[in-house]
Amino acid sequence: MGPTIGFLISAVMTLIDPASNPPLLAVLIVISCVQLADNMLVYPLAIGKSVHMHPVNVIGALLLGGFFLGVFGMLLAVPLATTILVIYKTFIRGLREYRPKSV
């Protein structure tokens, strides 16, 4: 909703006084570029650092979650991917540390 509200406020301001403000198309382009940068760079980096996942993994999880379950899947994607990653790392560590006892 944030980008939509930001665009609506900018559009209203542009339509009220078009002489002193940039054209509506320029506003749309700037808001689109900022939104893309936020979604493709800032969000994955911030979330990736907080859950210790690579940003590409975060983007992949969000894409898969959105593809399979829509918005609900995107909400669950990062926690689910983090859980799977922790289980995998714990399993691999357990296999490496496991040594059968000699009889």
C-alpha positions as CSV (number, residue, x, y, z in Angstrom):
1,M,0.0,0.0,0.0
2,G,2.9,2.4,0.6
3,P,3.9,2.9,-3.0
4,T,0.3,3.3,-4.0
5,I,-0.4,5.9,-1.4
6,G,2.9,7.7,-2.3
7,F,1.9,7.7,-5.9
8,L,-1.6,9.0,-5.2
9,I,-0.3,11.9,-3.1
10,S,2.2,12.8,-5.8
11,A,-0.4,12.5,-8.5
12,V,-2.8,14.7,-6.7
13,M,-0.1,17.3,-6.1
14,T,0.9,17.2,-9.7
15,L,-2.7,17.6,-10.9
16,I,-3.4,20.4,-8.5
17,D,-0.5,22.6,-9.7
18,P,1.0,21.1,-12.9
19,A,3.1,24.3,-13.6
20,S,5.4,24.0,-10.5
21,N,5.5,20.2,-10.3
22,P,7.0,17.5,-12.5
23,P,4.8,15.8,-15.0
24,L,2.8,12.8,-13.8
25,L,4.7,10.4,-16.0
26,A,8.0,11.5,-14.3
27,V,6.5,11.0,-10.9
28,L,5.4,7.5,-11.9
29,I,8.8,6.6,-13.3
30,V,10.6,7.8,-10.1
31,I,8.3,6.0,-7.8
32,S,8.6,2.8,-9.9
33,C,12.4,3.0,-9.8
34,V,12.5,3.6,-6.1
35,Q,10.1,0.7,-5.5
36,L,12.1,-1.7,-7.7
37,A,15.3,-0.7,-5.9
38,D,13.6,-1.3,-2.5
39,N,12.1,-4.6,-3.5
40,M,15.1,-6.0,-5.3
41,L,18.0,-4.6,-3.3
42,V,17.2,-3.1,0.1
43,Y,14.6,-5.6,1.3
44,P,16.5,-8.8,0.5
45,L,19.7,-7.4,2.0
46,A,18.0,-6.3,5.2
47,I,16.0,-9.5,5.6
48,G,19.0,-11.7,4.5
49,K,21.2,-10.2,7.2
50,S,18.6,-10.5,9.9
51,V,17.9,-14.2,9.2
52,H,21.5,-15.0,8.0
53,M,20.4,-15.9,4.4
54,H,22.0,-14.9,1.1
55,P,19.8,-12.2,-0.6
56,V,19.4,-14.4,-3.6
57,N,17.9,-17.1,-1.4
58,V,15.5,-14.5,0.1
59,I,14.4,-13.4,-3.4
60,G,14.0,-17.0,-4.5
61,A,11.9,-17.8,-1.5
62,L,9.7,-14.8,-2.0
63,L,9.2,-15.7,-5.7
64,L,8.4,-19.3,-5.0
65,G,6.1,-18.4,-2.1
66,G,4.3,-15.9,-4.3
67,F,4.0,-18.4,-7.2
68,F,2.5,-21.2,-5.1
69,L,0.5,-19.4,-2.5
70,G,0.2,-15.7,-3.5
71,V,0.5,-13.0,-0.9
72,F,0.1,-15.5,1.9
73,G,3.0,-17.6,0.5
74,M,5.2,-14.5,0.4
75,L,4.5,-13.8,4.0
76,L,5.5,-17.4,5.0
77,A,8.4,-17.7,2.5
78,V,11.3,-16.3,4.4
79,P,10.5,-17.9,7.8
80,L,9.9,-21.3,6.1
81,A,13.1,-21.0,4.0
82,T,15.0,-20.1,7.1
83,T,13.6,-23.1,9.0
84,I,14.5,-25.4,6.2
85,L,18.0,-24.0,6.0
86,V,18.6,-24.4,9.7
87,I,17.3,-28.0,9.7
88,Y,19.6,-28.7,6.7
89,K,22.6,-27.2,8.3
90,T,22.0,-29.1,11.6
91,F,21.5,-32.4,9.7
92,I,24.7,-31.9,7.7
93,R,26.7,-31.0,10.9
94,G,25.3,-34.0,12.7
95,L,26.3,-36.3,9.8
96,R,29.9,-34.9,9.8
97,E,30.2,-35.2,13.6
98,Y,28.7,-38.7,13.7
99,R,31.3,-41.4,14.2
100,P,30.3,-45.0,14.9
101,K,31.8,-46.5,18.0
102,S,34.4,-49.2,17.4
103,V,33.6,-52.6,19.0
